[in-house]
């Protein structure tokens, strides 16, 4: 299976502003530097950031398609 293939579907009930706020909080959490702690704790946050960016870009593409047609 390719990495881009969809495994499942989810309904997201966030506004674009809420997605932006969530991304901001995740960026800030990811940038925290905690001494003597293994930085691997940041991996789930990084993955969630990538997923939310993908969702945000998908929403923007859908909006562009709607305005064109």
N, CA, C and O of each residue as an XYZ file, in Angstrom:
276
protein
N       0.834     -1.174      0.000
C       0.000      0.000      0.000
C       0.887      1.248      0.000
O       1.870      1.318      0.737
N       0.540      2.208     -0.813
C       1.291      3.453     -0.868
C       1.026      4.273      0.378
O       0.001      4.115      1.041
N       1.960      5.145      0.683
C       1.842      5.971      1.879
C       0.648      6.926      1.791
O       0.060      7.268      2.817
N       0.280      7.364      0.575
C      -0.803      8.321      0.395
C      -2.180      7.678      0.409
O      -3.186      8.381      0.511
N      -2.246      6.346      0.309
C      -3.541      5.673      0.276
C      -4.297      5.911      1.578
O      -3.717      5.909      2.665
N      -5.590      6.114      1.442
C      -6.416      6.312      2.622
C      -6.713      4.979      3.288
O      -7.104      4.018      2.625
N      -6.531      4.925      4.572
C      -6.835      3.710      5.313
C      -8.250      3.803      5.870
O      -8.960      2.799      5.930
N      -8.654      4.966      6.266
C      -9.979      5.158      6.832
C     -10.432      6.583      6.613
O      -9.739      7.384      5.986
N     -11.584      6.882      7.128
C     -12.127      8.232      6.996
C     -12.542      8.726      8.373
O     -12.864      7.941      9.265
N     -12.527     10.022      8.524
C     -12.943     10.628      9.782
C     -13.710     11.900      9.476
O     -13.447     12.567      8.476
N     -14.633     12.226     10.314
C     -15.356     13.487     10.189
C     -14.707     14.471     11.157
O     -14.595     14.215     12.356
N     -14.288     15.589     10.608
C     -13.649     16.619     11.423
C     -14.620     17.774     11.566
O     -15.097     18.332     10.578
N     -14.898     18.114     12.782
C     -15.833     19.207     13.029
C     -15.095     20.385     13.654
O     -15.429     20.842     14.747
N     -14.085     20.864     12.934
C     -13.323     22.033     13.334
C     -13.481     23.096     12.262
O     -13.589     22.786     11.075
N     -13.492     24.331     12.682
C     -13.443     25.410     11.709
C     -11.983     25.601     11.299
O     -11.077     25.059     11.933
N     -11.769     26.361     10.255
C     -10.388     26.626      9.834
C      -9.611     27.361     10.917
O      -8.421     27.115     11.113
N     -10.287     28.264     11.616
C      -9.623     28.999     12.695
C      -9.199     28.051     13.820
O      -8.128     28.212     14.405
N     -10.043     27.068     14.113
C      -9.696     26.102     15.158
C      -8.521     25.229     14.738
O      -7.673     24.884     15.561
N      -8.470     24.873     13.464
C      -7.325     24.099     12.965
C      -6.052     24.924     13.081
O      -5.008     24.403     13.475
N      -6.130     26.211     12.739
C      -4.964     27.094     12.868
C      -4.506     27.207     14.319
O      -3.308     27.171     14.597
N      -5.451     27.342     15.239
C      -5.093     27.420     16.659
C      -4.464     26.118     17.146
O      -3.498     26.135     17.908
N      -5.011     25.004     16.706
C      -4.454     23.716     17.089
C      -3.039     23.550     16.544
O      -2.153     23.069     17.250
N      -2.827     23.945     15.294
C      -1.482     23.879     14.720
C      -0.501     24.752     15.494
O       0.628     24.338     15.756
N      -0.927     25.953     15.860
C      -0.062     26.856     16.626
C       0.319     26.236     17.966
O       1.483     26.278     18.365
N      -0.656     25.665     18.653
C      -0.353     25.055     19.953
C       0.565     23.848     19.792
O       1.438     23.618     20.629
N       0.373     23.072     18.720
C       1.249     21.924     18.489
C       2.671     22.360     18.144
O       3.637     21.748     18.599
N       2.801     23.422     17.336
C       4.136     23.955     17.031
C       4.836     24.377     18.319
O       6.005     24.058     18.533
N       4.105     25.102     19.178
C       4.699     25.569     20.427
C       5.087     24.407     21.329
O       6.144     24.441     21.959
N       4.259     23.393     21.398
C       4.570     22.219     22.213
C       5.791     21.494     21.673
O       6.642     21.035     22.436
N       5.870     21.395     20.358
C       6.987     20.697     19.733
C       8.317     21.435     19.955
O       9.374     20.805     19.998
N       8.268     22.737     20.092
C       9.488     23.532     20.229
C      10.010     23.594     21.661
O      11.091     24.129     21.903
N       9.244     23.048     22.615
C       9.688     23.055     24.009
C      10.961     22.220     24.131
O      11.042     21.107     23.611
N      11.927     22.765     24.812
C      13.176     22.056     25.046
C      13.232     21.659     26.518
O      13.401     22.506     27.395
N      13.090     20.372     26.774
C      13.125     19.882     28.147
C      14.459     19.177     28.355
O      14.736     18.168     27.706
N      15.285     19.701     29.252
C      16.589     19.073     29.473
C      16.452     17.659     30.052
O      15.532     17.367     30.816
N      17.373     16.813     29.672
C      17.485     15.441     30.170
C      16.294     14.549     29.826
O      16.111     13.502     30.446
N      15.490     14.945     28.858
C      14.369     14.131     28.410
C      14.643     13.736     26.954
O      15.061     14.566     26.147
N      14.409     12.487     26.635
C      14.608     11.988     25.275
C      13.678     12.741     24.320
O      12.467     12.773     24.539
N      14.226     13.342     23.273
C      13.388     14.135     22.350
C      12.399     13.311     21.523
O      11.645     13.883     20.736
N      12.384     11.996     21.679
C      11.436     11.168     20.936
C       9.995     11.430     21.356
O       9.072     11.037     20.643
N       9.781     12.081     22.491
C       8.416     12.377     22.933
C       7.731     13.325     21.962
O       6.505     13.441     21.974
N       8.503     14.003     21.124
C       7.937     14.969     20.176
C       7.369     14.306     18.916
O       6.627     14.950     18.175
N       7.697     13.047     18.657
C       7.290     12.392     17.418
C       5.777     12.397     17.188
O       5.352     12.703     16.073
N       4.944     12.075     18.177
C       3.495     12.120     17.911
C       3.002     13.521     17.557
O       2.089     13.675     16.745
N       3.605     14.536     18.164
C       3.213     15.905     17.864
C       3.603     16.269     16.434
O       2.835     16.919     15.725
N       4.783     15.853     16.016
C       5.238     16.127     14.648
C       4.327     15.454     13.626
O       3.987     16.050     12.604
N       3.932     14.214     13.902
C       3.042     13.490     13.000
C       1.682     14.171     12.923
O       1.116     14.303     11.837
N       1.158     14.598     14.050
C      -0.126     15.282     14.069
C      -0.063     16.610     13.316
O      -1.018     16.982     12.634
N       1.044     17.315     13.436
C       1.230     18.563     12.691
C       1.185     18.281     11.192
O       0.506     18.987     10.447
N       1.905     17.253     10.746
C       1.904     16.915      9.311
C       0.499     16.545      8.841
O       0.078     16.947      7.757
N      -0.220     15.781      9.652
C      -1.584     15.392      9.284
C      -2.504     16.608      9.187
O      -3.296     16.715      8.251
N      -2.402     17.515     10.142
C      -3.258     18.707     10.124
C      -2.918     19.638      8.967
O      -3.807     20.266      8.391
N      -1.650     19.728      8.631
C      -1.254     20.541      7.477
C      -1.843     19.941      6.203
O      -2.318     20.673      5.335
N      -1.813     18.615      6.087
C      -2.408     17.945      4.933
C      -3.906     18.239      4.856
O      -4.430     18.535      3.782
N      -4.589     18.159      5.992
C      -6.029     18.440      6.037
C      -6.302     19.890      5.650
O      -7.216     20.166      4.874
N      -5.514     20.809      6.188
C      -5.695     22.233      5.881
C      -5.491     22.501      4.385
O      -6.263     23.238      3.773
N      -4.455     21.902      3.806
C      -4.205     22.078      2.370
C      -5.333     21.471      1.542
O      -5.710     22.026      0.509
N      -5.870     20.346      1.983
C      -6.992     19.717      1.274
C      -8.219     20.622      1.291
O      -8.916     20.751      0.284
N      -8.478     21.241      2.425
C      -9.611     22.163      2.540
C      -9.420     23.352      1.601
O     -10.357     23.779      0.927
N      -8.196     23.883      1.566
C      -7.915     25.024      0.688
C      -8.087     24.647     -0.783
O      -8.607     25.443     -1.566
N      -7.656     23.446     -1.166
C      -7.816     23.001     -2.558
C      -9.285     22.859     -2.916
O      -9.697     23.231     -4.015
N     -10.079     22.324     -1.993
C     -11.513     22.180     -2.236
C     -12.184     23.543     -2.389
O     -13.071     23.710     -3.226
N     -11.766     24.505     -1.591
C     -12.317     25.870     -1.718
C     -11.972     26.482     -3.068
O     -12.801     27.153     -3.683
N     -10.745     26.247     -3.527
C     -10.331     26.762     -4.838
C     -11.171     26.134     -5.947
O     -11.582     26.822     -6.881
N     -11.424     24.838     -5.848
C     -12.247     24.158     -6.861
C     -13.657     24.731     -6.888
O     -14.242     24.906     -7.956
N     -14.202     25.024     -5.707
C     -15.558     25.572     -5.634
C     -15.634     26.971     -6.234
O     -16.622     27.311     -6.886
N     -14.605     27.783     -6.022
C     -14.639     29.146     -6.569
C     -14.421     29.151     -8.074
O     -14.920     30.037     -8.768
N     -13.686     28.178     -8.581
C     -13.438     28.109    -10.024
C     -14.697     27.668    -10.761
O     -15.004     28.196    -11.830
N     -15.423     26.711    -10.205
C     -16.588     26.196    -10.921
C     -17.861     26.936    -10.601
O     -18.919     26.605    -11.136
